[in-house]
Amino acid sequence: MSEYYYDEKDLAKFSSIGEFQKELGDRFFAYYGEVFKDSELSAREKSLIALAVAHAVQCPYCIDAYSTDAYEKGWSEAQLMEAVHVAAAIRGGASLVHGVQMMNKVKKIAM
């Protein structure tokens, strides 16, 4: 067993997720493939979005996959990092806006 839970070699095993439930695995990959095709957004743009989302959900496999994919699709290092900063700003903002819930609760119990 690896010393760490995350093993980058497991990313290559992603295509085998249908092994225990083929029908659902096939449906997922069909959907996934459709999502990342050129349409209203280009596959290139979607790759950068995926990189930002990967950081927001903190998936190391996705970060590896979309760092590679976005870079290979021509995004610069500065653009990749800016996408990460966008994800960080949204994630931080989401935490802060929940502070309103806390403030509402404290005001209610302080009455």
VOBA-1610 file (N, C-alpha, C; in pm, whole numbers, padded with zeros to 5 digits, always signed):
BEGIN
Met+00085-00118+00000Met+00000+00000+00000Met+00089+00124+00000Ser+00047+00221-00070Ser+00118+00347-00077Ser+00124+00413+00061Glu+00228+00493+00082Glu+00240+00566+00207Glu+00132+00673+00218Tyr+00081+00717+00105Tyr-00021+00820+00099Tyr-00146+00763+00033Tyr-00261+00817+00070Tyr-00385+00771+00010Tyr-00387+00803-00140Tyr-00344+00922-00175Tyr-00341+00964-00314Tyr-00219+00904-00383Asp-00244+00830-00489Asp-00137+00770-00568Asp-00160+00812-00712Glu-00069+00893-00767Glu-00090+00946-00901Glu-00108+00837-01006Lys-00059+00717-00980Lys-00079+00607-01074Lys-00226+00566-01085Asp-00304+00597-00982Asp-00446+00563-00984Asp-00524+00642-01089Leu-00475+00758-01126Leu-00543+00837-01229Leu-00557+00756-01358Ala-00457+00679-01390Ala-00462+00596-01511Ala-00567+00486-01501Lys-00613+00459-01380Lys-00714+00355-01358Lys-00857+00409-01365Phe-00871+00539-01387Phe-01002+00602-01388Phe-01097+00535-01487Ser-01046+00495-01600Ser-01131+00432-01702Ser-01190+00300-01655Ser-01140+00245-01546Ser-01190+00117-01497Ser-01301+00132-01393Ile-01351+00254-01370Ile-01453+00271-01266Ile-01582+00196-01298Gly-01602+00158-01422Gly-01720+00081-01458Gly-01707-00067-01429Glu-01594-00109-01379Glu-01569-00251-01355Glu-01675-00316-01266Phe-01719-00245-01164Phe-01817-00301-01072Phe-01961-00265-01110Gln-01977-00171-01203Gln-02110-00128-01247Gln-02097-00071-01387Lys-02085-00161-01485Lys-02054-00123-01623Lys-02153-00024-01682Glu-02282-00049-01665Glu-02382+00037-01727Glu-02369+00182-01680Leu-02356+00202-01551Leu-02341+00338-01500Leu-02207+00399-01541Gly-02101+00319-01540Gly-01971+00368-01585Gly-01977+00413-01730Asp-02039+00333-01816Asp-02053+00370-01957Asp-02134+00499-01974Arg-02240+00510-01897Arg-02322+00632-01904Arg-02243+00754-01859Phe-02167+00738-01751Phe-02087+00851-01704Phe-01988+00895-01811Phe-01914+00799-01868Phe-01813+00836-01967Phe-01874+00894-02094Ala-01992+00849-02132Ala-02061+00907-02247Ala-02096+01053-02217Tyr-02151+01076-02098Tyr-02186+01212-02057Tyr-02061+01300-02047Tyr-01959+01248-01982Tyr-01833+01321-01964Tyr-01774+01362-02099Gly-01776+01268-02193Gly-01725+01297-02326Gly-01804+01407-02396Glu-01934+01403-02381Glu-02019+01507-02442Glu-01992+01643-02380Val-01978+01646-02249Val-01956+01772-02179Val-01830+01843-02228Phe-01725+01768-02253Phe-01597+01829-02287Phe-01574+01850-02436Lys-01676+01825-02518Lys-01665+01854-02662Lys-01681+02004-02686Asp-01629+02050-02799Asp-01655+02187-02841Asp-01805+02205-02859Ser-01859+02311-02801Ser-02000+02347-02822Ser-02010+02497-02798Glu-02094+02538-02706Glu-02104+02682-02677Glu-01971+02734-02621Leu-01904+02649-02548Leu-01768+02677-02502Leu-01675+02580-02574Ser-01555+02625-02601Ser-01459+02536-02666Ser-01404+02435-02566Ala-01354+02325-02617Ala-01290+02225-02531Ala-01173+02290-02457Arg-01108+02384-02520Arg-00997+02455-02457Arg-01045+02536-02336Glu-01155+02610-02354Glu-01210+02688-02243Glu-01257+02596-02130Lys-01321+02486-02167Lys-01370+02392-02067Lys-01255+02332-01985Ser-01142+02314-02047Ser-01026+02260-01978Ser-00980+02354-01867Leu-00979+02484-01895Leu-00939+02582-01795Leu-01043+02589-01682Ile-01171+02582-01718Ile-01276+02579-01616Ile-01258+02455-01528Ala-01233+02341-01591Ala-01215+02217-01516Ala-01097+02228-01420Leu-00991+02295-01462Leu-00876+02313-01373Leu-00915+02394-01250Ala-00991+02501-01270Ala-01034+02583-01157Ala-01126+02503-01065Val-01221+02430-01123Val-01312+02350-01042Val-01235+02242-00965Ala-01136+02182-01030Ala-01055+02079-00965Ala-00991+02134-00837His-00948+02258-00843His-00889+02320-00724His-00997+02352-00620Ala-01113+02395-00665Ala-01220+02427-00571Ala-01268+02303-00497Val-01275+02190-00566Val-01320+02067-00500Val-01202+01988-00444Gln-01083+02035-00468Gln-00958+01980-00415Gln-00939+01832-00451Cys-00954+01804-00580Cys-00933+01668-00629Cys-00793+01659-00690Pro-00700+01590-00624Pro-00564+01584-00677Pro-00555+01517-00813Tyr-00642+01419-00839Tyr-00640+01352-00969Tyr-00684+01450-01078Cys-00788+01526-01049Cys-00839+01624-01145Cys-00736+01736-01167Ile-00671+01778-01060Ile-00568+01882-01072Ile-00458+01833-01165Asp-00412+01710-01145Asp-00309+01655-01234Asp-00358+01649-01378Ala-00477+01593-01396Ala-00530+01572-01532Ala-00551+01705-01604Tyr-00612+01801-01536Tyr-00644+01927-01605Tyr-00529+02026-01606Ser-00430+02010-01520Ser-00307+02090-01535Ser-00241+02050-01667Thr-00232+01921-01690Thr-00174+01870-01814Thr-00258+01911-01934Asp-00388+01884-01926Asp-00478+01909-02039Asp-00481+02057-02076Ala-00496+02144-01977Ala-00504+02287-02005Ala-00372+02340-02060Tyr-00263+02295-02004Tyr-00132+02339-02055Tyr-00113+02292-02200Glu-00149+02167-02226Glu-00135+02114-02362Glu-00231+02182-02460Lys-00339+02240-02410Lys-00434+02311-02496Lys-00391+02458-02515Gly-00276+02493-02463Gly-00219+02625-02493Gly-00235+02733-02388Trp-00289+02702-02273Trp-00297+02803-02168Trp-00158+02825-02108Ser-00126+02950-02080Ser+00005+02982-02023Ser+00006+02951-01873Glu+00124+02947-01818Glu+00138+02924-01674Glu+00065+03033-01596Ala+00075+03158-01641Ala+00007+03268-01572Ala-00144+03252-01580Gln-00195+03207-01694Gln-00340+03186-01708Gln-00387+03071-01620Leu-00307+02965-01612Leu-00342+02853-01525Leu-00351+02899-01380Met-00253+02977-01336Met-00252+03025-01198Met-00365+03123-01173Glu-00398+03204-01271Glu-00510+03297-01253Glu-00640+03220-01235Ala-00657+03110-01308Ala-00776+03025-01291Ala-00781+02970-01149Val-00665+02931-01095Val-00660+02880-00958Val-00699+02991-00861His-00655+03114-00887His-00692+03226-00801His-00842+03255-00808Val-00901+03240-00926Val-01047+03256-00937Val-01117+03154-00848Ala-01071+03029-00855Ala-01130+02924-00771Ala-01114+02958-00623Ala-00996+03006-00585Ala-00970+03041-00445Ala-01060+03156-00400Ala-01079+03254-00486Ala-01164+03368-00452Ala-01310+03325-00433Ile-01358+03239-00522Ile-01495+03190-00510Ile-01509+03104-00384Arg-01413+03017-00361Arg-01419+02930-00243Arg-01414+03014-00114Gly-01325+03112-00112Gly-01315+03199+00005Gly-01440+03283+00024Gly-01493+03335-00086Gly-01616+03413-00079Gly-01733+03330-00030Ala-01738+03205-00072Ala-01846+03116-00029Ala-01839+03095+00122Ser-01719+03083+00175Ser-01704+03069+00320Ser-01747+03197+00391Leu-01705+03310+00339Leu-01736+03438+00402Leu-01885+03470+00396Val-01951+03443+00285Val-02092+03476+00274Val-02175+03394+00373His-02125+03277+00411His-02194+03199+00514His-02184+03267+00651Gly-02094+03364+00660Gly-02085+03444+00781Gly-02213+03522+00806Val-02287+03552+00701Val-02416+03620+00717Val-02511+03530+00796Gln-02508+03400+00768Gln-02591+03306+00843Gln-02554+03310+00991Met-02425+03312+01020Met-02378+03321+01158Met-02426+03450+01222Met-02411+03561+01149Met-02452+03690+01203Met-02602+03692+01233Asn-02682+03637+01140Asn-02826+03629+01162Asn-02859+03549+01287Lys-02792+03436+01303Lys-02815+03350+01419Lys-02776+03418+01548Val-02659+03481+01550Val-02612+03549+01671Val-02705+03665+01706Lys-02750+03741+01608Lys-02843+03851+01633Lys-02974+03799+01692Lys-03019+03683+01643Lys-03145+03623+01691Lys-03131+03578+01836Ile-03018+03510+01868Ile-03004+03460+02006Ile-02963+03569+02103Ala-02912+03681+02053Ala-02870+03792+02140Ala-02986+03882+02178Met-03102+03862+02115Met-03217+03948+02143Met-03267+03934+02283
//
